[in-house]
């Protein structure tokens, strides 16, 4: 039986918060609305960039989501790697998993093009069987379709793990019927991960190897 490690991107493989926040704050400035501190964005992310923009707008300006999204894309397209970096031990963890024959994949609500660009830029030496991001044709996590699409490219005898930093990832795993590993170094809390039913809690990236390899 093969094993597959399906990683979330934002808050799991890479700390993308600052570039995401800068892009939204750029748009808020353009629209002459209040900007937010970086810490606030930890609760805004996780459900795709349209929801990110919606959450960042004032309560009485939610109808401006599409305009803010346009400004977000304008800025993020040029600056998505300015401050984004891998978390500690991620590269070493992927190396060990790969050496042991574990298949690597990514499942994120970040738009497909950005997901591919970031992973290819930060982790060019690794082969991901699939990098799937947000797109109009597929519902966002926690809908399990993204997991089904990844696993459809692999043999049926496959033990898969969803690895992420939020309740969205834990619920995605549960909905898809696979194991979940919650990562406490990301954007959300241990309490959120446990409350969402995480099967394992990783204190550091190297813990992932123990959970998957046994």
N, CA, C and O of each residue as an XYZ file, in Angstrom:
856
protein
N       0.845     -1.206      0.000
C       0.000      0.000      0.000
C       0.874      1.248      0.000
O       1.807      1.371      0.794
N       0.560      2.164     -0.898
C       1.302      3.423     -0.902
C       0.708      4.376      0.138
O      -0.401      4.180      0.633
N       1.481      5.403      0.445
C       1.015      6.450      1.342
C       1.143      7.798      0.618
O       2.069      8.026     -0.160
N       0.189      8.666      0.901
C       0.194      9.980      0.267
C       0.030     11.068      1.321
O      -0.874     11.009      2.154
N       0.905     12.051      1.276
C       0.827     13.208      2.170
C       0.279     14.386      1.369
O       0.941     14.899      0.467
N      -0.936     14.805      1.710
C      -1.590     15.918      1.017
C      -1.460     17.160      1.902
O      -2.058     17.232      2.975
N      -0.683     18.121      1.448
C      -0.393     19.301      2.247
C      -1.261     20.490      1.839
O      -1.454     20.767      0.655
N      -1.773     21.176      2.846
C      -2.270     22.531      2.635
C      -1.046     23.399      2.359
O       0.081     22.990      2.639
N      -1.261     24.585      1.814
C      -0.129     25.466      1.499
C       0.021     26.591      2.512
O       1.001     26.622      3.257
N      -0.933     27.515      2.552
C      -0.838     28.683      3.433
C      -0.936     28.265      4.894
O      -1.936     27.682      5.312
N       0.100     28.562      5.668
C       0.079     28.226      7.080
C       0.529     26.813      7.380
O       0.557     26.404      8.541
N       0.886     26.055      6.341
C       1.321     24.662      6.540
C       2.695     24.445      5.922
O       3.658     24.174      6.639
N       2.797     24.560      4.616
C       4.108     24.483      3.970
C       4.851     25.813      4.087
O       6.051     25.845      4.357
N       4.126     26.897      3.882
C       4.781     28.214      3.828
C       3.999     29.254      4.615
O       2.773     29.201      4.707
N       4.731     30.186      5.172
C       4.123     31.348      5.830
C       3.878     32.397      4.760
O       4.792     33.120      4.362
N       2.654     32.473      4.305
C       2.256     33.387      3.231
C       1.491     34.597      3.762
O       1.034     35.435      2.985
N       1.353     34.688      5.068
C       0.431     35.656      5.662
C       0.763     37.101      5.290
O      -0.134     37.888      4.986
N       2.056     37.448      5.315
C       2.436     38.846      5.122
C       2.130     39.311      3.699
O       1.641     40.423      3.498
N       2.416     38.469      2.722
C       2.118     38.857      1.343
C       0.614     38.919      1.087
O       0.148     39.800      0.364
N      -0.145     37.999      1.670
C      -1.605     38.051      1.539
C      -2.155     39.327      2.173
O      -2.979     40.026      1.584
N      -1.681     39.616      3.383
C      -2.153     40.806      4.089
C      -1.778     42.077      3.345
O      -2.585     43.000      3.241
N      -0.558     42.128      2.829
C      -0.127     43.322      2.090
C      -0.997     43.543      0.853
O      -1.323     44.679      0.510
N      -1.368     42.456      0.192
C      -2.181     42.574     -1.017
C      -3.583     43.085     -0.688
O      -4.118     43.939     -1.395
N      -4.178     42.559      0.390
C      -5.508     43.029      0.775
C      -5.446     44.465      1.273
O      -6.298     45.280      0.920
N      -4.455     44.778      2.082
C      -4.332     46.146      2.589
C      -4.082     47.145      1.462
O      -4.539     48.286      1.533
N      -3.365     46.725      0.431
C      -3.188     47.571     -0.749
C      -4.550     47.919     -1.350
O      -4.820     49.075     -1.675
N      -5.408     46.894     -1.492
C      -6.732     47.127     -2.045
C      -7.601     47.975     -1.138
O      -8.336     48.841     -1.612
N      -7.523     47.734      0.151
C      -8.302     48.541      1.097
C      -7.884     50.011      1.033
O      -8.720     50.912      1.089
N      -6.584     50.230      0.915
C      -6.105     51.608      0.763
C      -6.657     52.249     -0.494
O      -7.078     53.406     -0.478
N      -6.654     51.494     -1.585
C      -7.169     52.006     -2.856
C      -8.644     52.385     -2.741
O      -9.099     53.347     -3.360
N      -9.382     51.618     -1.941
C     -10.814     51.875     -1.766
C     -11.095     52.850     -0.631
O     -12.244     53.200     -0.365
N     -10.015     53.286      0.041
C     -10.127     54.239      1.145
C     -10.874     53.656      2.337
O     -11.676     54.337      2.976
N     -10.597     52.367      2.631
C     -11.162     51.705      3.807
C     -10.029     51.382      4.784
O      -8.867     51.327      4.382
N     -10.353     51.170      6.056
C      -9.302     50.870      7.044
C      -8.569     49.573      6.723
O      -9.173     48.597      6.277
N      -7.270     49.576      6.955
C      -6.484     48.356      6.783
C      -6.427     47.604      8.106
O      -6.866     48.110      9.139
N      -5.875     46.374      8.063
C      -5.822     45.517      9.253
C      -4.375     45.144      9.580
O      -3.544     45.062      8.676
N      -4.064     44.917     10.858
C      -2.740     44.404     11.221
C      -2.587     42.957     10.751
O      -3.575     42.257     10.529
N      -1.345     42.523     10.605
C      -1.084     41.170     10.120
C      -1.808     40.108     10.952
O      -2.351     39.149     10.403
N      -1.815     40.280     12.257
C      -2.405     39.261     13.138
C      -3.863     38.992     12.785
O      -4.325     37.855     12.886
N      -4.585     40.021     12.375
C      -6.000     39.846     12.042
C      -6.196     38.896     10.873
O      -7.213     38.210     10.783
N      -5.222     38.861      9.984
C      -5.378     38.041      8.780
C      -5.322     36.548      9.066
O      -5.728     35.745      8.226
N      -4.832     36.167     10.224
C      -4.826     34.742     10.578
C      -6.240     34.176     10.618
O      -6.447     32.992     10.350
N      -7.213     35.021     10.953
C      -8.601     34.577     11.006
C      -9.367     34.853      9.715
O     -10.480     34.362      9.529
N      -8.769     35.635      8.832
C      -9.435     35.950      7.560
C      -9.169     34.892      6.494
O     -10.000     34.673      5.613
N      -8.006     34.233      6.571
C      -7.609     33.295      5.522
C      -8.221     31.915      5.752
O      -8.757     31.626      6.822
N      -8.127     31.070      4.725
C      -8.521     29.674      4.865
C      -9.632     29.215      3.949
O      -9.791     28.016      3.717
N     -10.407     30.157      3.421
C     -11.553     29.783      2.590
C     -11.498     30.397      1.196
O     -12.530     30.597      0.555
N     -10.285     30.693      0.734
C     -10.122     31.272     -0.593
C     -10.000     32.782     -0.552
O     -10.350     33.415      0.444
N      -9.496     33.365     -1.652
C      -9.189     34.794     -1.651
C     -10.450     35.666     -1.712
O     -10.445     36.794     -1.218
N     -11.512     35.159     -2.304
C     -12.734     35.971     -2.334
C     -13.286     36.141     -0.928
O     -13.713     37.233     -0.551
N     -13.278     35.056     -0.148
C     -13.738     35.154      1.238
C     -12.770     35.986      2.069
O     -13.191     36.711      2.970
N     -11.493     35.889      1.777
C     -10.499     36.728      2.451
C     -10.831     38.205      2.258
O     -10.822     38.977      3.216
N     -11.122     38.591      1.030
C     -11.471     39.987      0.748
C     -12.786     40.376      1.420
O     -12.918     41.478      1.953
N     -13.737     39.481      1.391
C     -15.034     39.743      2.025
C     -14.851     40.017      3.520
O     -15.416     40.973      4.051
N     -14.073     39.190      4.186
C     -13.876     39.330      5.626
C     -13.126     40.610      5.974
O     -13.343     41.185      7.041
N     -12.248     41.059      5.086
C     -11.429     42.232      5.380
C     -12.194     43.539      5.236
O     -11.788     44.557      5.797
N     -13.293     43.527      4.493
C     -14.056     44.751      4.267
C     -14.887     45.140      5.489
O     -15.268     44.269      6.271
N     -15.174     46.428      5.668
C     -16.102     46.844      6.732
C     -17.461     46.165      6.558
O     -17.844     45.794      5.448
N     -18.172     46.011      7.653
C     -19.443     45.287      7.633
C     -20.440     45.872      6.635
O     -21.225     45.137      6.035
N     -20.413     47.168      6.460
C     -21.380     47.799      5.555
C     -20.848     47.976      4.132
O     -21.446     48.678      3.317
N     -19.700     47.319      3.845
C     -19.105     47.461      2.506
C     -18.834     46.112      1.848
O     -17.995     46.019      0.951
N     -19.527     45.077      2.280
C     -19.263     43.739      1.752
C     -19.570     43.625      0.262
O     -19.061     42.728     -0.410
N     -20.392     44.522     -0.252
C     -20.720     44.492     -1.674
C     -19.543     44.946     -2.543
O     -19.618     44.909     -3.771
N     -18.464     45.371     -1.897
C     -17.265     45.796     -2.624
C     -16.256     44.654     -2.780
O     -15.119     44.885     -3.191
N     -16.664     43.431     -2.455
C     -15.736     42.295     -2.463
C     -15.043     42.123     -3.810
O     -13.827     41.941     -3.863
N     -15.800     42.178     -4.885
C     -15.200     41.961     -6.209
C     -14.187     43.054     -6.558
O     -13.159     42.765     -7.170
N     -14.461     44.297     -6.179
C     -13.508     45.386     -6.437
C     -12.228     45.189     -5.639
O     -11.126     45.389     -6.150
N     -12.386     44.793     -4.374
C     -11.204     44.542     -3.551
C     -10.409     43.374     -4.114
O      -9.178     43.398     -4.110
N     -11.103     42.357     -4.594
C     -10.426     41.195     -5.177
C      -9.605     41.600     -6.397
O      -8.514     41.070     -6.605
N     -10.099     42.511     -7.190
C      -9.342     42.992     -8.350
C      -8.035     43.653     -7.914
O      -6.978     43.393     -8.490
N      -8.112     44.501     -6.901
C      -6.895     45.147     -6.401
C      -5.953     44.115     -5.772
O      -4.736     44.190     -5.938
N      -6.533     43.152     -5.049
C      -5.726     42.079     -4.458
C      -4.918     41.381     -5.539
O      -3.701     41.239     -5.417
N      -5.590     40.945     -6.597
C      -4.916     40.215     -7.670
C      -3.842     41.074     -8.346
O      -2.768     40.579     -8.691
N      -4.139     42.348     -8.530
C      -3.178     43.276     -9.137
C      -1.872     43.301     -8.345
O      -0.783     43.232     -8.917
N      -1.998     43.400     -7.027
C      -0.815     43.486     -6.170
C      -0.160     42.119     -5.972
O       1.058     41.982     -6.093
N      -0.973     41.117     -5.668
C      -0.429     39.805     -5.301
C       0.304     39.168     -6.474
O       1.285     38.452     -6.276
N      -0.156     39.418     -7.674
C       0.482     38.850     -8.862
C       1.943     39.270     -8.978
O       2.756     38.547     -9.554
N       2.271     40.421     -8.439
C       3.647     40.930     -8.509
C       4.438     40.693     -7.224
O       5.667     40.758     -7.236
N       3.755     40.423     -6.130
C       4.433     40.418     -4.823
C       4.184     39.154     -3.993
O       4.413     39.166     -2.784
N       3.724     38.072     -4.612
C       3.334     36.894     -3.826
C       4.508     36.148     -3.201
O       4.305     35.260     -2.373
N       5.737     36.499     -3.590
C       6.910     35.861     -2.993
C       7.816     36.849     -2.264
O       8.946     36.511     -1.913
N       7.324     38.074     -2.035
C       8.164     39.075     -1.364
C       8.573     38.631      0.039
O       9.746     38.721      0.403
N       7.617     38.158      0.820
C       7.865     37.800      2.218
C       7.537     36.341      2.524
O       7.775     35.870      3.636
N       7.002     35.638      1.559
C       6.608     34.237      1.757
C       7.834     33.341      1.867
O       8.778     33.473      1.089
N       7.814     32.425      2.843
C       8.952     31.521      3.057
C       8.460     30.216      3.655
O       7.416     30.172      4.305
N       9.228     29.147      3.429
C       8.905     27.856      4.026
C       9.037     27.928      5.543
O       9.855     28.677      6.076
N       8.218     27.140      6.221
C       8.369     27.004      7.665
C       9.575     26.118      7.978
O      10.004     25.340      7.126
N      10.134     26.228      9.204
C      11.271     25.389      9.591
C      10.955     23.898      9.427
O       9.852     23.444      9.729
N      11.945     23.155      8.944
C      11.931     21.698      8.809
C      11.035     21.174      7.679
O      10.945     19.962      7.482
N      10.376     22.062      6.940
C       9.501     21.577      5.864
C      10.309     20.847      4.794
O       9.956     19.735      4.401
N      11.375     21.459      4.328
C      12.163     20.828      3.264
C      12.705     19.476      3.725
O      12.644     18.498      2.979
N      13.229     19.415      4.935
C      13.773     18.155      5.450
C      12.684     17.098      5.602
O      12.921     15.914      5.359
N      11.494     17.528      6.003
C      10.377     16.600      6.160
C       9.963     16.017      4.816
O       9.731     14.813      4.709
N       9.868     16.847      3.803
C       9.509     16.355      2.476
C      10.593     15.438      1.917
O      10.285     14.464      1.230
N      11.837     15.737      2.201
C      12.936     14.871      1.762
C      12.799     13.480      2.360
O      12.944     12.478      1.660
N      12.518     13.421      3.660
C      12.416     12.120      4.317
C      11.214     11.344      3.808
O      11.312     10.145      3.549
N      10.089     12.013      3.664
C       8.896     11.333      3.155
C       9.145     10.797      1.748
O       8.774      9.666      1.434
N       9.765     11.603      0.915
C      10.043     11.181     -0.458
C      10.983      9.985     -0.487
O      10.782      9.045     -1.255
N      12.003     10.027      0.347
C      12.956      8.916      0.415
C      12.281      7.609      0.794
O      12.709      6.537      0.367
N      11.220      7.697      1.601
C      10.492      6.503      2.052
C       9.367      6.112      1.096
O       8.594      5.198      1.383
N       9.276      6.799     -0.032
C       8.290      6.424     -1.029
C       6.921      7.034     -0.856
O       5.986      6.656     -1.561
N       6.778      7.977      0.074
C       5.488      8.643      0.267
C       5.249      9.630     -0.876
O       6.128     10.423     -1.212
N       4.069      9.576     -1.463
C       3.700     10.502     -2.526
C       3.344     11.854     -1.908
O       2.753     11.914     -0.830
N       3.704     12.927     -2.592
C       3.424     14.282     -2.117
C       2.371     14.933     -3.008
O       2.390     14.782     -4.230
N       1.455     15.657     -2.376
C       0.435     16.406     -3.104
C       0.098     17.656     -2.313
O       0.430     17.763     -1.132
N      -0.562     18.602     -2.968
C      -1.000     19.827     -2.296
C      -2.461     20.080     -2.614
O      -2.901     19.930     -3.754
N      -3.211     20.466     -1.581
C      -4.633     20.796     -1.720
C      -4.874     22.091     -0.964
O      -4.802     22.122      0.265
N      -5.161     23.156     -1.697
C      -5.291     24.476     -1.089
C      -6.456     25.228     -1.702
O      -6.843     24.971     -2.842
N      -7.008     26.148     -0.949
C      -8.038     27.029     -1.496
C      -7.444     28.251     -2.198
O      -8.173     29.045     -2.794
N      -6.127     28.399     -2.126
C      -5.451     29.472     -2.872
C      -5.669     29.235     -4.363
O      -5.655     28.085     -4.800
N      -5.871     30.290     -5.159
C      -6.058     30.091     -6.597
C      -4.977     29.203     -7.212
O      -3.805     29.285     -6.844
N      -5.382     28.372     -8.133
C      -4.517     27.360     -8.745
C      -3.183     27.928     -9.232
O      -2.124     27.377     -8.928
N      -3.231     29.007     -9.971
C      -1.998     29.548    -10.552
C      -1.003     29.962     -9.475
O       0.191     29.688     -9.595
N      -1.484     30.618     -8.429
C      -0.588     31.045     -7.356
C      -0.040     29.839     -6.591
O       1.134     29.822     -6.221
N      -0.877     28.840     -6.355
C      -0.421     27.645     -5.649
C       0.731     26.985     -6.394
O       1.744     26.627     -5.793
N       0.574     26.827     -7.692
C       1.618     26.201     -8.492
C       2.902     27.036     -8.480
O       3.994     26.490     -8.315
N       2.779     28.337     -8.651
C       3.954     29.207     -8.702
C       4.727     29.178     -7.389
O       5.956     29.110     -7.391
N       4.005     29.230     -6.262
C       4.682     29.275     -4.961
C       5.386     27.958     -4.670
O       6.541     27.958     -4.246
N       4.711     26.843     -4.889
C       5.331     25.548     -4.598
C       6.503     25.292     -5.530
O       7.537     24.789     -5.092
N       6.366     25.623     -6.789
C       7.470     25.416     -7.727
C       8.652     26.325     -7.412
O       9.801     25.949     -7.647
N       8.383     27.521     -6.882
C       9.465     28.439     -6.537
C      10.184     28.028     -5.258
O      11.410     28.112     -5.175
N       9.426     27.586     -4.265
C      10.010     27.270     -2.958
C      10.500     25.836     -2.838
O      11.417     25.551     -2.068
N       9.884     24.922     -3.608
C      10.202     23.493     -3.477
C      10.434     22.864     -4.854
O       9.801     21.861     -5.185
N      11.324     23.433     -5.653
C      11.485     22.971     -7.038
C      12.018     21.552     -7.170
O      11.827     20.908     -8.201
N      12.685     21.064     -6.128
C      13.317     19.752     -6.220
C      12.369     18.586     -5.944
O      12.747     17.425     -6.102
N      11.152     18.891     -5.536
C      10.219     17.823     -5.165
C       9.173     17.595     -6.243
O       8.715     18.529     -6.901
N       8.807     16.328     -6.406
C       7.748     15.965     -7.346
C       6.433     15.830     -6.587
O       6.303     14.970     -5.717
N       5.474     16.665     -6.909
C       4.136     16.570     -6.352
C       3.248     15.880     -7.387
O       3.197     16.293     -8.546
N       2.548     14.825     -6.958
C       1.699     14.127     -7.922
C       0.606     15.040     -8.440
O       0.199     14.942     -9.597
N       0.131     15.927     -7.582
C      -0.818     16.943     -7.999
C      -0.726     18.149     -7.069
O      -0.566     18.004     -5.857
N      -0.827     19.327     -7.647
C      -0.971     20.572     -6.901
C      -2.319     21.150     -7.314
O      -2.468     21.663     -8.423
N      -3.294     21.065     -6.423
C      -4.636     21.532     -6.743
C      -5.008     22.719     -5.867
O      -4.896     22.663     -4.642
N      -5.448     23.785     -6.506
C      -5.885     24.980     -5.806
C      -7.316     25.331     -6.146
O      -8.033     24.553     -6.775
N      -7.718     26.514     -5.721
C      -9.073     26.957     -5.975
C      -9.303     27.244     -7.454
O      -8.458     27.834     -8.127
N     -10.462     26.817     -7.945
C     -10.839     27.077     -9.330
C     -12.360     27.027     -9.431
O     -13.009     26.407     -8.588
N     -12.937     27.662    -10.439
C     -14.404     27.699    -10.548
C     -15.041     26.324    -10.707
O     -16.201     26.131    -10.344
N     -14.284     25.365    -11.249
C     -14.863     24.058    -11.547
C     -14.962     23.134    -10.331
O     -15.604     22.086    -10.409
N     -14.340     23.503     -9.213
C     -14.294     22.600     -8.061
C     -14.651     23.367     -6.797
O     -14.138     24.466     -6.585
N     -15.521     22.813     -5.950
C     -15.838     23.492     -4.686
C     -14.610     23.566     -3.784
O     -13.707     22.733     -3.866
N     -14.598     24.567     -2.935
C     -13.464     24.755     -2.033
C     -13.539     23.808     -0.844
O     -14.610     23.321     -0.481
N     -12.360     23.556     -0.238
C     -12.351     22.858      1.047
C     -13.239     23.639      2.019
O     -13.258     24.869      1.972
N     -13.970     22.955      2.892
C     -13.869     21.561      3.296
C     -14.617     20.546      2.442
O     -14.715     19.383      2.832
N     -15.147     20.948      1.296
C     -15.687     19.948      0.376
C     -14.562     18.973      0.020
O     -13.443     19.411     -0.249
N     -14.825     17.677      0.013
C     -13.761     16.695     -0.196
C     -13.359     16.478     -1.643
O     -12.473     15.667     -1.913
N     -13.991     17.186     -2.594
C     -13.724     16.899     -4.007
C     -12.249     17.046     -4.357
O     -11.724     16.282     -5.166
N     -11.583     18.015     -3.758
C     -10.165     18.237     -4.061
C      -9.325     17.023     -3.671
O      -8.358     16.692     -4.357
N      -9.687     16.362     -2.576
C      -8.988     15.136     -2.168
C      -9.298     14.007     -3.133
O      -8.399     13.267     -3.534
N     -10.552     13.870     -3.505
C     -10.929     12.828     -4.460
C     -10.182     13.008     -5.779
O      -9.739     12.033     -6.387
N     -10.045     14.253     -6.216
C      -9.345     14.520     -7.478
C      -7.871     14.146     -7.392
O      -7.300     13.632     -8.354
N      -7.258     14.402     -6.243
C      -5.854     14.022     -6.052
C      -5.700     12.507     -6.040
O      -4.836     11.959     -6.724
N      -6.532     11.841     -5.268
C      -6.391     10.394     -5.104
C      -6.779      9.631     -6.360
O      -6.377      8.480     -6.532
N      -7.551     10.250     -7.234
C      -7.947      9.570     -8.472
C      -6.759      9.314     -9.385
O      -6.832      8.476    -10.283
N      -5.659     10.036     -9.159
C      -4.455      9.849     -9.971
C      -3.534      8.784     -9.393
O      -2.460      8.533     -9.939
N      -3.942      8.155     -8.293
C      -3.092      7.201     -7.591
C      -3.795      5.856     -7.442
O      -5.015      5.782     -7.589
N      -3.039      4.782     -7.150
C      -3.659      3.476     -6.942
C      -4.683      3.514     -5.813
O      -4.566      4.319     -4.889
N      -5.678      2.651     -5.888
C      -6.744      2.645     -4.888
C      -6.228      2.225     -3.516
O      -6.726      2.697     -2.494
N      -5.237      1.343     -3.487
C      -4.651      0.926     -2.207
C      -3.709      2.025     -1.744
O      -2.523      2.023     -2.075
N      -4.241      2.947     -0.988
C      -3.503      4.165     -0.689
C      -3.971      4.716      0.659
O      -5.160      4.969      0.857
N      -3.037      4.896      1.571
C      -3.368      5.526      2.852
C      -2.965      6.994      2.770
O      -1.782      7.325      2.684
N      -3.957      7.858      2.799
C      -3.697      9.285      2.612
C      -3.865     10.062      3.907
O      -4.653      9.689      4.776
N      -3.111     11.147      4.022
C      -3.154     12.048      5.174
C      -3.337     13.476      4.666
O      -2.637     13.912      3.752
N      -4.279     14.197      5.263
C      -4.430     15.628      4.988
C      -3.700     16.386      6.076
O      -3.977     16.196      7.260
N      -2.761     17.251      5.685
C      -1.914     17.965      6.632
C      -2.190     19.450      6.493
O      -1.962     20.024      5.428
N      -2.683     20.088      7.564
C      -3.035     21.495      7.467
C      -3.078     22.180      8.807
O      -2.869     21.557      9.848
N      -3.351     23.476      8.774
C      -3.249     24.291      9.990
C      -4.591     24.819     10.478
O      -4.627     25.617     11.415
N      -5.706     24.391      9.863
C      -6.995     24.974     10.254
C      -8.098     23.930     10.335
O      -7.942     22.790      9.896
N      -9.220     24.355     10.912
C     -10.380     23.465     10.974
C     -10.862     23.099      9.573
O     -11.428     22.023      9.382
N     -10.650     23.973      8.595
C     -11.046     23.676      7.212
C     -10.343     22.409      6.727
O     -10.967     21.552      6.101
N      -9.057     22.292      7.012
C      -8.295     21.123      6.579
C      -8.723     19.863      7.320
O      -8.824     18.789      6.725
N      -8.972     19.996      8.614
C      -9.383     18.833      9.388
C     -10.757     18.331      8.924
O     -10.985     17.124      8.834
N     -11.660     19.258      8.634
C     -12.988     18.871      8.154
C     -12.924     18.310      6.740
O     -13.705     17.428      6.383
N     -12.003     18.817      5.940
C     -11.813     18.262      4.598
C     -11.400     16.801      4.681
O     -11.920     15.952      3.957
N     -10.456     16.519      5.576
C     -10.009     15.138      5.759
C     -11.159     14.239      6.202
O     -11.357     13.150      5.664
N     -11.905     14.710      7.183
C     -13.029     13.915      7.677
C     -14.047     13.671      6.569
O     -14.550     12.557      6.419
N     -14.351     14.709      5.795
C     -15.324     14.572      4.712
C     -14.854     13.609      3.629
O     -15.661     12.959      2.964
N     -13.512     13.528      3.460
C     -12.950     12.644      2.436
C     -12.654     11.248      2.966
O     -12.321     10.344      2.200
N     -12.778     11.076      4.284
C     -12.522      9.762      4.869
C     -11.054      9.409      4.976
O     -10.688      8.237      4.887
N     -10.198     10.422      5.170
C      -8.774     10.160      5.333
C      -8.306     10.735      6.671
O      -9.028     11.489      7.323
N      -7.084     10.364      7.067
C      -6.523     10.824      8.336
C      -6.102     12.293      8.235
O      -5.801     12.789      7.150
N      -6.087     12.974      9.374
C      -5.727     14.389      9.404
C      -4.603     14.652     10.397
O      -4.544     14.057     11.472
N      -3.713     15.562     10.007
C      -2.607     16.002     10.862
C      -2.699     17.516     10.979
O      -2.563     18.230      9.985
N      -2.931     18.008     12.196
C      -3.025     19.444     12.435
C      -1.670     20.028     12.783
O      -0.938     19.450     13.587
N      -1.326     21.153     12.199
C      -0.017     21.789     12.370
C      -0.154     23.063     13.214
O      -0.817     24.015     12.804
N       0.466     23.071     14.372
C       0.256     24.181     15.309
C       1.083     25.420     14.965
O       0.879     26.474     15.569
N       2.014     25.318     14.006
C       2.839     26.482     13.652
C       2.140     27.420     12.664
O       2.693     28.461     12.310
N       0.954     27.070     12.223
C       0.273     27.851     11.198
C      -0.527     29.012     11.730
O      -0.150     29.638     12.720
N      -1.650     29.304     11.062
C      -2.415     30.511     11.343
C      -3.474     30.315     12.420
O      -4.016     31.298     12.926
N      -3.782     29.083     12.781
C      -4.858     28.832     13.736
C      -4.327     28.101     14.976
O      -3.153     27.734     15.030
N      -5.187     27.897     15.952
C      -4.743     27.395     17.255
C      -4.850     25.877     17.377
O      -5.555     25.217     16.614
N      -4.127     25.351     18.358
C      -4.234     23.932     18.695
C      -5.676     23.584     19.059
O      -6.175     22.519     18.696
N      -6.342     24.490     19.780
C      -7.721     24.236     20.197
C      -8.643     24.089     18.989
O      -9.527     23.232     18.979
N      -8.439     24.918     17.982
C      -9.252     24.811     16.773
C      -9.018     23.472     16.077
O      -9.964     22.823     15.632
N      -7.759     23.066     15.986
C      -7.424     21.808     15.313
C      -8.000     20.612     16.071
O      -8.585     19.712     15.468
N      -7.834     20.609     17.376
C      -8.380     19.513     18.186
C      -9.898     19.492     18.127
O     -10.512     18.433     18.000
N     -10.492     20.664     18.219
C     -11.946     20.755     18.174
C     -12.535     20.295     16.860
O     -13.678     19.840     16.809
N     -11.753     20.412     15.786
C     -12.209     19.986     14.463
C     -11.938     18.513     14.202
O     -12.228     18.001     13.121
N     -11.372     17.829     15.210
C     -11.211     16.382     15.096
C      -9.902     15.913     14.511
O      -9.852     14.834     13.921
N      -8.834     16.688     14.652
C      -7.535     16.261     14.123
C      -7.144     14.905     14.705
O      -7.246     14.689     15.912
N      -6.696     13.996     13.842
C      -6.246     12.682     14.313
C      -4.884     12.769     14.977
O      -4.595     12.023     15.912
N      -4.061     13.666     14.502
C      -2.726     13.885     15.059
C      -2.470     15.389     15.129
O      -2.998     16.159     14.327
N      -1.653     15.794     16.098
C      -1.228     17.192     16.208
C       0.291     17.241     16.089
O       0.998     16.609     16.873
N       0.791     17.987     15.111
C       2.228     18.123     14.904
C       2.718     19.417     15.535
O       2.256     20.502     15.183
N       3.647     19.298     16.463
C       4.251     20.469     17.090
C       5.266     21.128     16.162
O       5.443     22.346     16.175
N       5.922     20.309     15.365
C       6.928     20.776     14.419
C       6.842     19.898     13.178
O       6.288     18.800     13.223
N       7.384     20.378     12.088
C       7.201     19.679     10.818
C       7.737     18.252     10.850
O       7.157     17.360     10.230
N       8.837     18.026     11.566
C       9.417     16.684     11.604
C       8.475     15.664     12.238
O       8.616     14.467     11.988
N       7.512     16.114     13.057
C       6.543     15.185     13.656
C       5.701     14.482     12.588
O       5.234     13.362     12.791
N       5.516     15.151     11.450
C       4.685     14.582     10.388
C       5.235     13.237      9.942
O       4.467     12.313      9.673
N       6.542     13.118      9.860
C       7.158     11.862      9.425
C       6.787     10.712     10.352
O       6.483      9.612      9.890
N       6.811     10.961     11.652
C       6.458      9.914     12.604
C       5.036      9.447     12.439
O       4.769      8.248     12.518
N       4.108     10.367     12.211
C       2.696     10.010     12.063
C       2.470      9.202     10.778
O       1.682      8.256     10.775
N       3.143      9.560      9.710
C       2.907      8.909      8.423
C       3.714      7.608      8.281
O       3.206      6.601      7.787
N       4.951      7.647      8.713
C       5.819      6.489      8.533
C       5.639      5.451      9.638
O       5.931      4.272      9.439
N       5.158      5.891     10.808
C       4.840      4.956     11.878
C       6.026      4.560     12.713
O       5.887      3.774     13.650
